[in-house]
Amino acid sequence: MTNSSSPSPQLFAQHIVEQLERGDVARAEAQAERACALYPHDPELARLHGIALLQLERYDDAGAALERAATLAPQSVEVQCNLGSVMLARGDVDNAIERLRAALRMAPGHPAVLLILGNALMAAGRYPNARESYAMATHGAPEHPGLRLNLAAAELELGHYDQASTQVDEALGLHARFDAAYALRGRIRMGQHRPAEAIQAWQAAERMAPNNPMHPFAVGQALEDHEQFAAAADAYERARRLAPDDGPTVAQLLFVRRKLCDWRGLDELSAKARELADDGHSLVSPFVMLSEDVDAALLLRCASTYAASIERQTAALRKQLAFTHAKPMPDAAIRVGLVADGFNEHATGLLVVAMLEALTDDDLELHLFATTPDDGGTLRRRLAAAGTLHDVSALRPAQIAQRIHEVGIEVLFDLNGYSGRDNAEVFALRPAPVQVNWLAYPGSTGAPWMDYLLADASVVPDSLRPYMSEKLLRLARCYQPNDNTRVVAQPPSRAECGLPEQGMVFVCFNNSYKLNPTAFARFMVILQQVPGSVLWLLSGPDGTDDRLRAAAVAAGVAPERLVFQPHLPHAEYLSRYVHADLFLDTLPYNAHTTASDALWAGCPVLTCTGRTFAGRVATSLLMELGLPELACEDEETFIAMATQLGNDRDALITLRQHLAQQRTHSSLFDMRDFAVDFRRAVQAMSARYRIGRKPVDLDI
């Protein structure tokens, strides 16, 4: 029985709808609960209560409220749509699809049912069906911009960039200030490798909805991809003001600040990233954390949290694709796949090309899957000649996975890990039966879809074994190959390189994000203890060089003792090491490819052995060269050794002579032998798979 002074059901419903539209969901839910108590047989009030509970993410309560509404109004299509949304929110995708299809039989062509059905089909990874559902819905609601946008999203997942663009344009024609449409246009342009246009699209989205932190974050990502790092940092700052505890935002802001050597407030930002990476819930880029002073246990927790998120995102699509892997015949060649964004003039391509060229036997069949377009360079042609090269740069992750599966790859290497344009979604779909993490990402992926980590005993000693989720496959040599066909040309004169005619030249051509305040302080102490010496660095972006000069002055070192080298084509860059006397390495992230370059060019590398994989690569290279004395145990030894060598020209000449001999004698640069070890590693993984044995730790 109701109180005569109570509002009517219609007035209650009106108030609840207004509160929901204002975003005052908690108040709407409280009012709906009161209304349902007064009018327990009113289906619309029960439905609105369910919607409010759904928005509060109280899914079980929302389902119960909507089931009551369905009992009171069994023919209500709206209630069935809302129930489908609850099932979808719970992750019960298959039952949501069945319920919505039943609702569609009640109301054929109903655009709201088709819209939510499309959403459910998207969640299930059934993109062609989702596109069909959205397209049918647009016939019933041609003026609905959201439908056009959902149709565009389905086209994008299918890799239909032109059709997706057309639908975004249609949505904006219906709603000119639709921020989500501009955001989706940004995603489309990034997929088309048109970052400048993506930046413009996301900037427009940010103008339309300045309180949505996703938009400035996307702006930052696109600017970073376009190498506009200072502007990217500003965008990430805007995103962080709106969402101060968002893991991806904190991580990318930290990384770009390191890239710019902008060390203001860096300790606080780093501490926040470590806190988020350690909580087991926040998504923080595992690659960003490699540059932070953390232990291997935290890196594994960070990677595992990130991998779990990818695993959840791809679960429905993995179920939809349901790849199966037929075991090859015992005498069949092993089909080996390598996936990378670096099969161009890039560090990854430079490292692997000579080794792949040495794999000339018939027992391995090589397939390279390039996720970036052909740059027309010599390295791309060499890689294409070393195996079958598949350009998958225009494909979405599911399409790349399908291509890999269709080729019948047995052992698949991820040469990116979480670096660059990571392939996590591709590998999470399990396109190959044996999947291996190798080379570009120096650490564990924490991913259930990765079977092995290819490493060596220097980068992953037994003490680090507990912090690797993959089974460990360790080579008896340094895990990193090299291109031993590189030519070290004669460089310009010292003066033309900006170097003094006399004096010790320390060099660190590492990426600027590895050059943290602690490493830089070590370098300044060394310069002070070696009179007349200079430090040769890679020139950084957007005022980085000036910031480093200012840091040198603050440390009591004249700014002209820092010399900056612009980025050059690889052969020209390599020749500059002829003028460098000693390479000073960084921690916690060592020189990797850069250390190989220096050693190949005859420049000794002095490193400090770190406590993670990323901090032990230069040590592995030096061990392989027979120069363990250049791998220091601690900071004090590093400074003392650098100072001693910097003041002992004869010792440096001896080191350079040793390196000159090692170019032809050391196993570090013997790619025929590396190819033998690589083949043995692949054969060992394949053999276990073919006889039905699970992956295990293996030392080759």
N, C-alpha and C positions, 0 to 999 in steps of 0.2 A: 504494500500500500504506500502511495507516495504522499508527500506533504504538499498541500495546495500552493504553498509559497515557493516550491522548488521550480527551477526552470523546466520547460518542456524538453522532451528528448531532442527535438529539432534545434532548440536553442543551445542545449548542451553540445550537440554535434558541431554547431557553428563555432562555438567558442574553442572546442578542441582542435578543429581544423585550423583556426587562426593561430593558435599557439604552436601547432606543428609547423605551420608556414613561417613563423617567426624564429623557429629553432628552439623554442622553449619547451623541449621535449619532456623534461621531468615534470613540469607543471601540467602539461597536457595529459601525461599518464595518470597523475594523481586525480585530475578532474574526471578522466574517463573511468577510473576505478569507482569514484563516487557515483557517477552517472549510471554505471552498470549495476551498482547496488540498489539504486532507486528504480531502475527500469531493466530488470534482469532479462526481459524477453525481447528487448530491442536489438535486432541484429546489427544495425549500423553502429550503435555505441560499442558493442562487443568488437566489431571490426576495427573501429578507431582505437580502442584500447590495445588490440593486437598490434596495430601499426606503431603506436607509441612504444610498446614493449620491444618491438623489433628494432626500432631506432636506438633504444637503450641497450641493445645487444643482449637482452634477456630472452633468448630464443625459446627456451622451454615454455616460459610463461606466455610468450607471444603465440606459440603454437596452440597452447590450451585455449587462449582467448579466441583465436580464430576458428578453432574447431567448434567452440560454442556458437560462434556466428554462423558457421556452416550448417550446424544442426537447426538453427533458427531460420536460416534462409538457404536451403539446399540448392536453389537455382541461381544463387548470386555468383556471377562470373568474377566480380571484384574480389569476393572473399577467396575464391579459388586461386586467383592471381596472388593475393597476399600470402596464402598458405604456401604457394610455390616459392615465393620470395623467402619465407622463413626456412623452408627446406634447403634452399640454395645457400642461405647464410650459414646453416649448420654444416654444409658440405655434403648434404644428401642429394647429390646432383641427379642421380638416376631416378629416384622417386619424384623429385621436382619435375623432371621432364614428363614422367607418366601422368602426374596430376594435371599439368598444364595442357597436355594433349587431350586429356579427358575434358577439361574445361573448353578446349577448342571445339570438341564435338558438340558441346552444349551451345556454343556461339561461334559458328564457323566464320573465319575472317576477322574476329574481334581483335583490333589492333593492340589493346593492352595485353591480352593473352599472348599474342604473337611476339610482343616486345619482351616479356619476361621469359617466354619459351626460348627466344633467341639468346637471352642472357644465360639461361641454363645450358644451352647447347654450346655457348662460348666457354663456359666453365668446364664443360666436358671435353673441350678440345675438338668439338665437331664443327669446325669452322664453315664448311660448305653448307651444312644444314642450318647453322645460325644465320648465314647470309641469306638463305632462302626465307627463313622466318621473318627477318627484319624487312626484306624486300616486300614480302606479302603485307606486312604491317603498314608500310608506307602507302599502299593503295588505299587502305582504310583511313589513314590519318596523314594525308599528303602535306599538311602544314605543320607537322610535328618535327622541330629541328633535332630533338634528341634521337629520334628514330634514324634520321639520316646519319647522325654521328655514330650510332651503334653499327649501322650498315658499313660505314667507313672503317670502323675498327675490325669488323670481320674481313673486309677486303684486304686490310693491311696484314692480318695474320696469314692470309692466303698468298701474300707477296704481290698483290695486285695494286701497285702503288698509284697508277694512273686512275683506276676506278675509285680508290680510297680518296684521292685528291678531289675528284668530281663530287663525291658525296659530302666532303667537308665544305666545298664551295656552296653546295645546295643548302647545307645547314646554316651557313653564314648568310645566305640570301634570305633565309627565313628569320634569323635572329642575328643581327649584325654585331652584337656585343656578347657573343657566346664564347666565353673564355675557354671552355673545354674543347671547342672546335679549333681554336688557334693552337691549343696544346697538342691536339692530335695531329694537326698539320706539322707541328715541330717534329713529332715522332716519324711522320712520313718522310719529311725532308732528311732527317738523319739516316733513315733506311736507304735513301737515294744518294747518300754521301754528299749532301748539299748543306753543310753545317751553317753557312752564312744565312741561308734562308730559314733554317731551323731556329737560329738565334732570333731573327725578326719575328717569327711566329710566336715563340715563347715570350718574348718581350711584350707582344701585343696581349697575350693571355694575362700577363702580370698587370698590365695597365687596366684590363677589364676587371680583374679580381685581385686587388693589391693585398688582400689579407689571406690569400691562399699560399702557403709556403711551398707547395709543389712547383709553382710556376717559377719563382726565382731560382729554385734548385735546378730545374731543367735548363733555365737560361745559363746558369753556371756551368753545367755539364757541356752544353753546346759550345760555350765560349772556351772552355778548357780544351775541348776537342779541336777547336779552331786556333789553339795556342794563343789566345788572348787572356793571359793568366791574371793580370791585375783586374781586369773587368770581371773575370770569373770569381775572384776573391770577393769583390764587391757584391756580386749576386748571391754568393753563399752567405755573406754577412746578412743580407736582407732576409734570406730564408731562415737563418738562425735566430734573428730577432723575433720571427713569428713562431718558430718551433725550436727553442733552445736545447731541448734534449733529444732531438732527432739524430740518430746515429749516422746515417749517410751524410747529412749536412755537416755535422761536426767533423767527420773524417775527411770529407773533400775540402773543407775550408783549411783544415790542418795541412793537408797535402799541398794545396796550392800555396799556402803561406811558406812552407818549406821550399817549394819550387822557386819562389821569389826571394828566398833568404830574408823574408820579412819576419823577424823573430820577436816582434812585439807581442807580449801576452802569450808566447808560444808554450811556456810551461803549463799555464792554466788550461790552454786548449788541449794539449797533449794529455794532461791528467784527466780531462773530461772524456777524451776518446778512450783512454785505458779503462776508465770506470764503466763506460758503456760496453766496451768489448768484453769486459769481465763478467757482466751481469747475466749473460746467457740468453738474453731476450732481444737486445737492441742489435740492429744490423749495422755493422761497421765494416768497411772494406778491409778484407784481410791483407790486401796489397799495401794499403796505407800503413797498416800496423807494422809492416816489416821495417819501416824507418824509425820506429819508436823503440826506446830502450826498455824492452819487455823480454820476458823469458819465453821459452818454447811452449810451456804449458798454456800461457795466456793466448799465444798465437793459435794454438790448436782449438781452444774454446771459441775464439773469434771465428775461425774458419768453419768450425762445426755448426755454429749458430747460423752463419751465412748459408752453408750448404743445406741445412734443414729448411730454410726459407725457400730455396730453389726447389728442393724436393717436394715441398707442399705445392708450390706454384705449378709444377709440371706433373703432379700425380694423375690428374684426370687425363691429360694428353698422353701420358705414358700408357695409361690403361687403354686409351682409344687406339693408339698405334700398335701396342702389344707386339713389339718386335720379338720374333723367335729366331734362334740361331742354330742352323743345322751344322753339325760337326763335319769338317772337311774329310776327305779320304786321307788315310795315313800318309800317302806319298804326295799329296797335293802341296803345291807351293803355298807358303804362308802369305796371305794378303795383309800387308802392313799399311795402316793409314796414319797420316800425320796432319793435324789440324792446327792452323796458325793464322794470325793476322800479319805475320812477318815474312811471308814469302815474296819479298820485294827487297829493295835496298834498305835493309833493316837488320838489327842485331841478330835476330833469330835465324834469318836466312843466311847471314854471314857465318854463323856458327856451324850450321848443319850441312851446308852445300857440299863441301869437299868430302865429308864422310859419306853422304848419300851417293856421291859419284863413285865412291870406292866400293859400294855394294853392287857388284856387277854379276854375282852368281844368280842362277835361276831359282834358288830355293826360297827367295823372298821376292814378292811382287809389290812394288812401292806405289802408293797413291797419296798424293798431296792435296789437301783441301784448303784452298786459299780463301780466307774470309775478307780480304781486301782486294780491290781491283788491280789489274795489271798496270804497273807503272812504266812499262816499256823498257825497263832496265836490263842490264846484262845478267844480273843475279837471277831475275825471274826466268830468263831463258835457260840458264844453267840448271835451275831447279826443275824446270819443265822437262829438260833432257834427262834428268836423273831418275824420273819416274813419271807416272801419269798424273798430270796436274789438273785438278778440277777447280774452276773458278766458281765459288759458291757465294761470292760477295753480295749478290743481289737476293739471296734466299733468306727466309726466316729460319729460326732455329729448328723448327720441326721439319722443314724442307731439307735442311742440311743433314739432319739425322736420317731422313728417308733416303737421301742420296748415298750416304755412307752405308746404310743397310743394304741398299740395292746392289752396291758394288761387291758386297760380301766380305767386308773387312773383318779380319779375325782378331788382330791386335791393333788397337787404336791408341795413338799417342796424342795427348793434349799438350801442345807446346806453348800454351798461354797460361793455363791455370787461371788465377784471378787477376792476371796482369793484362794490360791492353784491352782489346775487345774480347772479354772473356767468353769462353765457350761452355760455361757451366750448364746452361739450359740444354745445349746439344747433348752433352755427355750424360746429363740426368735422364734423358730419354732412352739411354742404353742401346745405341745403334750397333754396338759391337760387343761380343762376349767377353773380351779382355780389354780393359781400358787402363791407360798408364799416364801418370802425371810426370812430366819431364821438362826441364830446361828453363823456361822463362820465369816460372813462379817458384822461388827457392823456399819451399816449405810444404807442409802437409795441407791438403785441401779439406780435410775433415769430412769428406764426401763419401757416402755409401756406394756411389756409382763408380768410384775410382779404385781399381784393384791393386795396382802397384805404384810405387814411387821409385823412379830410376835415379840412383844417387851413387855415392861412394863413401868409404869409411871415414874420410876426412870431414865431409860436410854433414854426414849423419853418423857419428860414432855411436857405440852402444849406449852411451849415457843419454843420447837424444831419442833412442828408439821408442820409449813410451809415449812420445809426443807426436808420433806419426800414425795417422789412422789407416793408411794404406799398408799393404805388405811391402816390405823393403827389399828392393832388388839392387844390390850394390855391385858396381863394377870394381875390378881390381885396380883400375886406373882412375884418373880424374873423370868425373861424369860429363864434363863439358867438352865437346869437340871444338875444332878450330878449322878455319880455312887456311890450309898451308900453301895455297897458291897466291896469297896476297903479295903484291909487289910493294916494297917500301922505296918510294922514289926519293930523289934528292930534294930537300926542301929549299925554300928561299933562305936567304941569309938570316942570321940571328937578328940583325937590325930590322929586316923586313918583317920578321915575326913579332917585333916589338920588344925583343930581349936585349939586355945589355951585351956588349961585345965580350966581356969577361964576367966571371962569377958563377957560382953554383946555381943551377936551375932545378928547383923542385917542381914537380908537376902533379896535378890532380884533375884529370879530365872526366871525373865522375859527374853524373847528373847533379844539378844543384840541390835537389831535394835530399840527397845523401850528405850534403855538407852542412851538418848541424853546428850549433854554437860550440859544443864541446870539441868536436873535431877541428873546427876552425881555430879555437884557442890553442890546441896542440900545435897546429901549423905555425901560429904566430910565435910561440915559444921557440920553435925550431929556427925560424927566420932570425930571431934575436940572437941565437947562439951560433949562427953561421954567418959571419960578416960578409956583406956583398951579395948575399943570395937573394933570389926572387922566387915567387910562387906563381906558376903558370896555371891558369884556370880556364875552363870553358866559359865563354860569355853567356850570361843568363838573360832572361826576358824582363822587360818592363822595369828597368832601374835596378836590377839585381846587382850589377857590377858596382854601382855607386853605393849601395847598402853595404857591400863587402868592403869597399874602400873605407867607409866610415867605421866599420867594425875593426878594421886594421888600425886605424888611427886611435880608436878607443883602447886598443891593446898595446899601444906604444910603438906601432910599426908604421913607417912612412907609406902612404898609399901607393906611391909609384913602385913599390916592391911587389905589388900585385900586377900581373900581366894577364890580359884576357884574350883568349883565342876565339874568334867567331866560328860558328858551325860551318864545316866544310864537307864537300864530298869525301867519301871514306878514304880513297887513296891519298888525297891531299892531307887529310887529317892524320893518317898513319905516318906520313913522312915527317911530321913535326916532332915525333919522338926522337929523331936523330939529335935534336938540340936539347933534349931533356936528360938530366943526370940521374934523378931518382923520383919514382912515383910514390907519393904519399897516399896511403889508402884511408878509407873512412870506416866508421862504426856508428850504429849497429848494422848498417847495410854496406857491404864491401863493394869494390869494383868486381864486376863479373866479366862481361865481354870486353870492357875497357881494360881490365888487367891482362886479358889474353892479347889484346892489341899491343899494349905496351911491351909485354915480354917478347912477342913476335918481332917487334921493331927494335929490340935490343935494349930497352930501358928497364932497369931493375925495378921491382915493385916491393915496397916495404909495407907490410900489413900488420894488423893486430887481430889475433884470432878471437872471434866473437863467441857468443853462447847460443846462437841460433844458426840454422842452415844459411840464412842470408849473410851472416857475418863470418862464414868460414870458407867461402868459395875461393878467395885469393890464396888462402892457406893451402887448399887442395891443389891449386895450380902450381904453387911453389914447391910443394912436396913432390909433385910429379917431375918437376925440373931438377930436383936434387938440391934445392936451396931452402931447407927448413929454417936456417938461421935468419931468414928475412921474414919469418912469421913470428911476431913477438907475442909474448904471453900477456902483457899488460901495457898500460899507457906509459908508465915510466920507462920501460925498456924500449918502447917505440920511439920516444923522444930522444933517449940516449943513443940509440942506433942511428937515427936520422942525423943527429948532430955529429956523431963520429964520422959517418960516411960523408956528410957535407963538408967536413974539414979534412978529408983524406982522399985527394984526387987519385992516388995510386990504387986505393981499394976499389974505387968506382970503375977505374979502367979494367981492373981484374974481373969485376962482375960483368962488365959489358963483353969482355972477351969470352967469358964462360957462356953467356947467353948466345953469342954468335955461333959458338960450337953446338949449343943445344938445339938450334933451329934445325939442324940436320940429324942430330943424334937422339934427342929426347923423345920419349913416347908421347909427351904432351902434344907434339906436332905431327905425330905419325898417324895419319887418318886411315891407312890400310889396316894397321893393327886395331885402331878404334873400331873400324867396320867389322873386324873379326869378333871383337868383344860384343858389339851391338847385336850382331847376328846370333851369337850364343845366347844373349839375354832374351831375344825374341823367340828363339827355338825353345828355350827353357819354359817360357810362359805358354807357348803354343802346345808343347808336349803335355804339360799338366792339364791344360784345357781339353785336349783331344782324348786323354785317357780318363777324363771325368774326375780329376783331382782338383781340389780347391786351391786358390793362390796361397802361397806360403812365403816367408822370408827366404831369400836366396842370395848368396854371395857368389858372384861369377868369378 
